[in-house]
Amino acid sequence: MRYRFGSFELVEERRELRAAGEPRAVEPQVFDLLCLLVQARDRVVAHDELIARIWNRRIVSDAAISARISAARAAIDDDGKRQVWIRTVPRRGFRFVGDVTTDAAGSAAPAAPVRPEARHGQRIAFARSRDGTRIAYAVSGAGYPLVKAGHWLTHLEHDWQSPIWAPQLERLGRRFRLVRYDQRGNGLSDWQLGALSLDRFVDDLEAVVDAAGLERFALYGASQGAPIAIAFACRHPGRVSHLVLQGGFERGRLLRMSDGERAQAEAILTLMRHGWGRPGNAFIDAFAAMFIPDGTREQVDSLVELQHRTTSPENAVALRTAIDRFDVGELVERVRVPTLVLHARDDAVQPIDQGRQLASRIPGAEFAMLDSRNHVLLPQEKDWPRLFERLERFVLGPAATPPPAPGS
C-alpha cells in the first residue's frame, strides 16, 4: 500500500519514504514504526503494542522508545513540540494525526468504494455522561428506533470491518434506526474509566439517548448490556417501549461463583493482562473458545485487531471485574416493560440458567432459546435468522408505532 499525508508518501511494498516526490533515507525500524502509526491512525498505539510490533516483545527502555519516536518525527519534519503528525497521548502512547489517503502501490488510486457505514448513513457524535466522561455514539439505518446498550469490544467505525459485528449492524439497519455507543473505556469513548458502578453505566446510556433526541424506543441489551438495560428500564419505564435481553444475566460471575470457579476466573484475568490483543498468544484461543467456539478462523483471528482497537489490557481487566459484580436481582421484578429474553442453549459465558432466571422473574417476559454454543451468534449459524426474526416480530408488532422525529 501507498500512504500519502502532506508532502510525504510511505510505499510499503518498496519500504520507501518519499518527501515531495524524492526518496528520504530512513532506518528500517523507523520505517516500521511510521507504518504502524499510520495504519493505526484511528486510535492510540500503546507502549505495549509498540514493543510487541516493533521490538518483538524484547525488553526495551522508555528512552529507546522515545529515541525511535523522535527519529520518526524527524523523518517527516515533525518534532515533539509541534506534533503535527505524531501526537503523544500522556500515559497512553502515541497517535498519528492528520489526513491520510491510500492506494495500491504502483497503480493509480482507484475510486473509493462506498463504506458500509456510509451506505447505512452512519453518523457519529459525542454525549457527555453525568461524571463528564465523553461517550461516542452512532446512529445508522432507518426505521423504528432501537438502542443497543453498550458492551465491551466495540469501536463505532471499525465494527463495520469486523466479521463478527458488521453482519449484525447490516441486519439491524434494515429495519431499525439503530443507536449504539462505545462503552466508557472502549473505542471512541474516553478511555479514562472513572467509577465503574452499574449506575455509572446506566448514566452513560441515559446521556446517549438524550443526546440522540430519543423519547421512546426499543432497548436491546446483549451480554453485559442486559443488566444495564434492565436498570435503565426501571429508571425510565416510560421511555422503553420494548426490552430485548440476549445472553444476559441477573448476578455477575463473581457474585455467583464457587471457590473453584473464582480461581478459574482469576486465571482468565491473568491471561487477559498479558495476552490482550497479542497475535499468537494463548489468550486469544481461550477467549474465542468461550465467546465464539464455533467461529471461523477469520472470525477468531479478527479478535486480535478488535482487542487492539477497542481497549487496553488494563481497561479490559477493570471492565470485566466490574461487570462480573453487576447485580440486578432487586430490579428484575420491577420491570414493567414488554420483555423478550433470548439465550443460546450452550452459552459458555453466561449459562442458559441465567436467561431462564431473567425470563422467570421479569413479569410477563417471553423466552426463546437459540440453538448455539456461541455467546455472540454468528451469520453461519442456523439460528442466526431466527434471532433477528424474533427480535423484529417482538418490536415491530401492531403496537410498535414509530414515534415522531425529535422536534416535529
Buried (B, 14 or more C-beta within 10 A) or exposed (E): EBBBBBEBBBBBEEEBBBBEEEEBEBEEEBBBBBBBBBBBBBBBBBBBBBBBBBBEEEEBEEEEBEEBBBBBBEBBBBEEEEBBBBBBEEEBBBBBBBEBEBBEBEEEEEEEEEEBBEEBEBEBEBBBBEEEBBBBBBBBBEBBBBBBBBBBBBBBBBBBBBBBBBBBBBBBBEBBBBBBBBBBBBBBBBBEBEEBEBEBBBBBBBBBBEBBEBEBBBBBBBBBBBBBBBBBBBBBEEBBBBBBBBBBBBBBBBEBBEEEEEEEBEEBBEBBEEBBBBEEBEBBEBBBEEBBBBBEEEBBBBBBBBBBBBBBBBBBBBBBBBBBBBBBEEBBEEBBBBBBBBBBEBBBBBBBEBBBBBBEBBEEBBBBBBEBBBBBBBBEBEBBEBBBEBBBEBBBEEEBEEBEEEEE
